[in-house]
Amino acid sequence: MRKLMFGALAGLLVTGLIPGIAAAQGGGEAPGAPGAHPSWLPANKTGFGTAHDRSSNVWFTLQGGQMSEVYYPDLSTPSVRSMNFVVTDGRSFADTDYTAKSQQVRRTDDDSLTYEQTITDDQHRWRLRKTYVTDPAATTVLVDVDFQSLTGRPYQLYAVADPDLTNDGSDDSAARKGDAVTAQDATNAAALTAKPAFTRTSVGYAGSSDGNTQLTKTFKLNTYDTAAKGNVLLTGQTAADGVRSRHVTLALGMGAKAADALGSAQASQRRGVRDTTRAYDRGWEQYLRGISKPPSSLKTDAERDLYKASMLTLAASEDKHHPGAFIASPSMPWRFGNNDPEWSPSGTYHLVWPRDLYQIATGLAAGGDTAAANRSVSYMFGTQQQADGHMPQNSRVDGVPYWTSIQLDETAFPIVLAQQLGRTDLWPGVRKAADFIIGYRGPAGQPSPYTQQERWEEQDGWSPSTIASVIAGLVCAADLASHSGAPADAARYLAAADKFKADLPKQTITTNGPLSKDPYFVRLTKDANANAPTTYNLGNSSVTMDQRAVTDAGFLDLVRLGIYRADDPVIKNSVKVTDKDIAFTTPTGQFWHRYTKDGYGEQADGSPWDYTFPAESRTTFGRLWPLLAGERGEYELTLGDPSSAARRLRDLGRVSSSAETMPEQVWDENPPSGQTGFPVGTPNASATPLAWTHAQYVRLAWDVKAGSVLETPRVVRCHYLGC
């Protein structure tokens, strides 16, 4: 692990008597209702944790110098926006911890998801060390705090929690309850307690009467008893002054009602942070003992620590009450986190995509957690599958679809996974899925393998990566049919797969495109004719281009899935085309854009992506995707180049945060990359941790050790390339 070497774990010396609450100043209803518009914090999380125990259905994230979204009661429902701290002398300054320039985060144990943040004041007046776990026996996030004055003067330390209950921060109420503060909506509640107890508490509305606003404006906290309805915040003054008293443990309890949340927080405080942390760590250590150890392809301690962090992150991404439901990321990037009417309640990325779930499941299976992979495929066919046989574009963890476009790869990949795991019991669902793929017609009657959206979810048409999954899915369905006493179905699926493969060159390989004199795969075609000069707008403020001039690396799935040989001349030329067009070498390694002139990423000044910018304006720029280096490494293994694949594994491991969270994207060759604060090849504010990236790292590590691509379906390879 890339450890930042500090002192011992904060919070193990909590002592002292519980003081009483100070007399209220002000009281009554807080002014400023309903408060500022609620929005979520940026998506570049540096920590993601939960107890391994399934009874503790609460998760926390870290972003910058503070705790960010807390998920409860499931992983599709963010219910707390943040918890931060304010330090003041009560007279001349008040600093929020998340604005300090010195912010360091690490995992405190290589075998667990316990995180520590260390924040140092810009003026070097104070330091905060905060350690985060959840209680395996309760729905509580515990934050153990070591607050140190660096000047020898006593300061006041306040905790401020921002509940956005049930994925909606506009309809919460809040109240003081003894030495605690609570929030409630119609469905869920939160409670904040301290040990030693808070000396003063207050509730208020965001941007007007909340603790952050009061303290930064006046250096003092006026006490309000209630906040009736709106975007409410909870504030408590701790007993820690940084000199005589340094330690305090906060408990953020969650529940259906305020009394439940308060009971959870109080129970966790009674158990104590020491015992709770030990139980938390023990749960994850036991998980790691039950799966494979890091493979020998990982050469350094840092690589092995990242591998373990990846397995832990993947395991933590599974919902506790919906087994097999692994979300894509505990984050809401850019415009998706604004909570404006179009994106409220928020969806992405804390949803389940069948395509991402396939990637996650194959990573977990490679790492020895085949039970999780089996739960995943059971979830897809038992919970997500729709009546007509297709899988939704994505869904909440309970299986309710969120976005509803048809993506054929998301119906095909579950079939591949079912066959790889030998799940003949899923044959009825597999049959429905395979029949849907064969019979699918687009909005204008376009025949399969046309897809309403390809894997980047932005265009319809005929896509090499989608068609690869469809062919593999049908061959795998045929194998399951043969083992289920359905030879006629098996023959039908193989015939369809063979026809799709025969039609693939005309639909996706151009022989007259501008990027090479030799044939190459295009990103997709709009008309199933790769030699036609058909144009389309790429979306995300990008330009309109001839379909023959747009490339991506999705064709590599034809190799990974056993349909094309790695040394096929068109594959090899397409690799050269994509490298010239969309690859970029950074200090951390060579990575790829999703496709030519991608626009899904930050603006040129680093401002968030938004979908509202005019077409052709090139206001936003899609950055580099590290997971594509993993896909390239898998290709190189199939080509017989293990040393190059090992370098891809090394490079992929270089993009993680100091606490081993891996991003969706890193800064590229476009502005503001390379400017101060935007180092090339380092994570941007995209979805982090992205489960797909972690799964790709795990999978490639085992592939490199084996010298081959382990997830290639043998039945597909044997059918097309021979055994």
Helices and strands as residue ranges (DSSP letters): E 47-49, E 59-63, E 66-71, E 78-88, E 94-96, G 97-99, E 102-107, E 115-120, E 126-134, E 140-149, E 156-163, G 165-167, E 172-177, E 180-184, E 189-195, E 200-205, H 211-218, E 226-230, E 232-237, E 247-255, H 258-271, H 273-289, H 301-316, G 334-337, G 341-343, H 354-366, H 370-379, I 380-384, H 408-420, G 424-426, H 427-439, H 464-482, H 487-508, E 509-510, E 520-521, E 535-537, E 544-546, G 547-549, G 554-556, H 557-560, H 569-582, E 583-586, E 589-592, H 627-639, H 642-653, H 691-706, H 714-721
